[in-house]
Amino acid sequence: MGRLITLTALIWALAAGAWAQGGSGFSGLARIDAGASQVRDAGPGAEITLGLSQGVPYRLFTLTEPPRLVLDFQEVDWTGLTAEKLLQGDQVTAAQFGTYVPGWSRLVLQLAGPMRVASAALSVDQVTAAATLTVALEQVTAEEFAASAGAPQDPRWDLPAPEPMEAKAARDENAPLLVMLDPGHGGIDPGAETEVVVEKHLMLQFARELGEALVRSGQFTVLLTRDDDYFVSLERRIAMAHQAGADVFISLHADTISEGRAHGSTVYTLSKEASDAASAKLAERHLRGDLLSGTDLRQADDGVTAVMLDLARQETQPRSDALAAALIDGLRAQGRPINNRPLRSAGFSVLKSADIPSVLVELGFLSSKRDIKNLVNAEWRAKAARGILNGLIAWRIEDDARRALVRQ
């Protein structure tokens, strides 16, 4: 970590100096020069060259399982770059890039084996202000790699330290419910992609449309985990729901599946074991998005905490199950195509809130031509939003009645 801190401090010092001298300065948005950018083999290591329209502050660090190099920038427009164009060798096996949080961009390179940063340099042309970032990687042992790997702590995007949370105040039974809508993926994590649509964009659009329908009903207030194209970790999505005091959490997705011809809407609730093989693969895909972006929640709970959370979920889980069933009924009543097994369960990390009824809605499958045709149709989405609204209304009535009986 000593090398990382030194590099980061130097990079920020250079940026501050350029700004103070009134030169081109490292500010604003840099555009990637795809033609001048490549990752190529250098013996057992690799060399990374990124062409940029101007210099910007950056930092880099490595992560394990799998070995990855992460480069953060303030900030870069990646338009025109593809992983296929960027990767020109075998030592770096995959690349993912995009907005990480507002104002920051991230490039994640998956390494074929453990490597460390041998050198990193950003050169800026004094005439054109164009910049070139060159990073050399050299092979190291697995032990050496593990010893130096790890993400630096930065308050600009890291979660704050845990603090005691006050119990939610009793809610007036007639007050609107607070629904946290979670548009899946975002930024560096695009989700499913086709030639027609990208999941992260489609789900943000639908979340806005659904949110408007819920608010207009007068029975719900709405917050979104993201309101633009940036990355939000699974952990942060859950934390945002707790911080806001949400009554319901609904994660929105439209994934792909390689096996069979799955189509139609599906609603998931949390389980330790997936209800079928396809559900397990979808859960792994969602976890993979966080893994590639620098977060790994697979071992997030220790044994004692896991037991306590399971106890807390004994009350919440039946409410989540009832919510899932109500949403399917609402969608079906609107004539929306429903999957032949619409109620499923899987170990989605985003559903792990112990005290907020949470579901994940796969509105359709981008691997289905019929579903794509529906999902890009504004009228179809409006009816889907109406179905979810009606399902929430029905669930709230049943939930209030059930909880009143429990209190008695």
Buried (B, 14 or more C-beta within 10 A) or exposed (E): EEBBEEBBEEBBEBBEEBBEEEEBBBBEBBBBBBEEBBBBBBEEBBBBBBBBBBBBBBBBBBBEEBBBBBBBBBBBBBEEBEEEEBBBBEBBBBBBBBBBBBEBBBBBBBBBBBBBBBEBEBEBEEEEBBBBBEBBBBBBEEEEBBEBBEBBEEEEBEEEEEEEEEEEEEEEEEEBBBBBBBBBBBBBBBBBBBEEBBBBBBBBBBBBBBBEBBBEBEBBBBBBBBBEBBBBBBBBBBBBBBEBBBBBBBBBBBBBBEEEEBBBBBBBBBBEEBBEEBBBBBBBBBBEBBBBBBBBBEEEBEEEEEEEBEEEBEEBBBBBBBBBBBBBBBBBEBEBBBBEEBBBBBBBBBBBBBBBBBBBBBBBBBBBEEBBEBBEEEEBBBBBBBBBBBBBBBBBEBBEEEEEEEEE
